[in-house]
Amino acid sequence: MPSFTKRTMIIAVIAFAAAAAAFATLRPSGHHGHHMHGAHDEHSMPGLQGENATPEESEEMRVLFRNFDTLSREVTNLPDGINTVTRSTDPAVMEALVSHVIGMIDRVDQTDDPKVRIQSPALDIFFLRGDRITTTIDVADEGVVVTQTSDDPEIVEALHTHAAEVSDMAARGMQAVHEMMAARAQN
């Protein structure tokens, strides 16, 4: 499988980087913390749509969330970033995962925020300072291996935060998203 190395600021973590993003806080009109009344729909998952996200990107995130029970991941927090390994036992989910990770890294390289409705605020810095993150992606037998490092302490903190968010979503699916959104609404 291909190996990719890019100077970027990715949405830190493999699979659903933006997916993870997609969940910590509602962003109905680009503002964090506003709830979308009446828009909750676990079937079509409208919160995975974005002001600047393609239908294909939203569908990839839906596949990941609907099949979270096929995902597993390990995260190592590094002093200057993260190393993650994410995999799925389902080949179709693995394909969506790889596409999602590569696509979001490309967006970070282009400072092209998808502005997903329920996007984690931890991702904002990635789209503002993409040139401060070095990302290596390897699609290997063990899964999607992503290493991201930075000499910017704020980015390193955001990488650690986002990696934990994605791990929680991979373990618990939308339940983790609902709890993150509720916690942010109370702050």
N, C-alpha and C positions, 0 to 999 in steps of 0.2 A: 504494500500500500504506500501511498505517497507520504513524504515527509516535508513539512513546511516550516520555514523560519522567517519571521518578519519582525521588524521594529514596529511595535504597535502598542496600543493600549487597549487591550481587549476587555471584554466583559468577563473577565477573569474566570473562567472556569469552563470547562468543557460543556458540556452539554447544556445546554440551555442558558448559556450565559445570558442572553437576553431573555430567555424564558425566565430565568430567575429574576431577572430584572423585571420581568413582566409582572412581578407579583408583590413586591413588598408594599407598594403604595399606589393607590389609584391616581391616575393622571388623566382625567377626562379632557381637560383642555390645557394640558401642559403644566398644571400646578399640582404639586405634591400634596397629598393629604385630603383631597376632596373625594367624597364618596359618590359613586354613580348610582343614584337611587333607581331601583327598578330594572337595572341592567344585569343583575346576577342571573346567569344561565350556565349551569355546569355542562350542558350539552354542546352548545356552540361556542362557549367561552369567549364572549365578546371583549373581555378585558385583555385578551391576547392580541387584539388588533391595535394598531398604532397610527398616529398621525402620519408617519412616514414609513410604516412597515408594509411589505408586500403581502398579498393573500397567501403566497407560498410560505413566507416566514411565519405568519400566524398559524398556518396549518402544521408546520414543523413543531411549533411549541405545543399545539393541541395534541399531536401524536406523543410527544414526550410526557405531557401531563396525564393523558389517558392511560399511558403504559408505564407510569413511574415504578410500578412494582417489578418491572424487568430491569431496572437500572441499579447499578451499584457504583460506588466511587470511594476513592481514598484521596485525602488532601493532606499535604505536608506544608505547614506554614514555614517559610524561609525568612531569615532576617530581612531580606530585601524583596520578598514576594511570595509566590506560591508554586507548588507542583501538584497537579491533580491527575488522576487516572479515572476515567469514567467509561463504563461499558454497559451494554444491554445484552440480555440473553436472546433477544428477538432481532433477527437480521434487519427487518424493516425499521425497527426503532433505532437500531445502530446507524442505519443509513441516514435517518432524520437527524440524529445526534451529530454525526460528522458534518453534514451539510449546514446545520445550525451553527456549529462552532466556527467553521471556516467562513461562513457568511458574516457572522457577527464580527470576527476579527477584521475582515475586509471593511466592514462599516466603521470600525474604530480607526483603521488606517486612513479612511477618507473623512473622518470626523462627521459621519453621517448618522446621527442619532435616530433610531427608529421611532422614538417617543411612544413606546407601548403604553397603553392606558394604565396598567398596573406595574410600572417599572420602579425598581428599587432606586432610591436616591443615591445609593453607593455607586451607581454606574455613571452618574453625571460627570464626575471628574475624569473618567476614562475618555469621554467624548470631547472634553475640553483640553486635556493634556496627553493626547495619544502618542505624541513624540517622546514622551518620558517613560514609556513601557517597552520592554523588549519581550517578545513572545516567541516561543518555540512550540510548534504543534507536531506531534508524530502520531499518525494513525497506525497502530501496531496490533498484533494479535491480542495483547492484553487490554486494548481499548484505545480511547483517545487520550493521549498524554499531552498535557499542556503545562508549560513552565512559563511564568511571567515574573519579571523582575523590574525594579525601578530604583533609582537613587532618590526619589521624592517620597519622604515619609508619609505624606497624606495619601499618595497613591498606594503605597504598601498597605496602609491601614484599610483603604477601600478594597484592595485585593483580598485581604484576610476576611473582611466583613462579607463581601460578595461570595467568596468561596464557601463560607459557612451557610449563607442563605441558600445557595444552590444545593449543597449537601442535604439540608433540611427538606427542600422540595423534592429531591431525588428519593429521600426516605419516606416522606409522608404525603407527597402530591399537593393537591389544592388545599388540604387542611393546613399545611404549613403556610401557604400564601394567605389564607383567611386570618390566621393568627398574627402574621407579620403586619397585615393591613390594619387589624384591630389595634395592635400595639402602637402603630404610628399615629392612628387617629386619636389616641388618648394623649399623645405627647404634644 
